């Protein structure tokens, strides 16, 4: 397991915790942000990319979804 993969796993975990916290407190913004962090972590773990590249991919996916 390389460093990016480990960081991706950790980011997924933090995202899940943040999303769950958002559900418990009723804060939709925290829930959404947690889901986004989780997605970013999955991309980073799967592709082994650097953080910046993963965030760029996430932004492109978000832009496509808005269309």
C-alpha positions, 0 to 999 in steps of 0.5 A: 500500500502506497502513501496515497492509498493510505491517505485515501483510506483515512480521508474516506474514514474522516468523510464518513464520520463527518457525514454521520455527524451532519446527519446526527446534528441535522447539518446538511452542509456537514453531511454533504462535505463529508460525502465529498471528502469520502468520494475524494478519498475513494478516488485518491485510494483507487488511483494513487493520485496526489491530493490536488489531482483528486480534488481536480477530478472531483471538481470536474465530476461536480461540474458534469453533474450540474449540467 
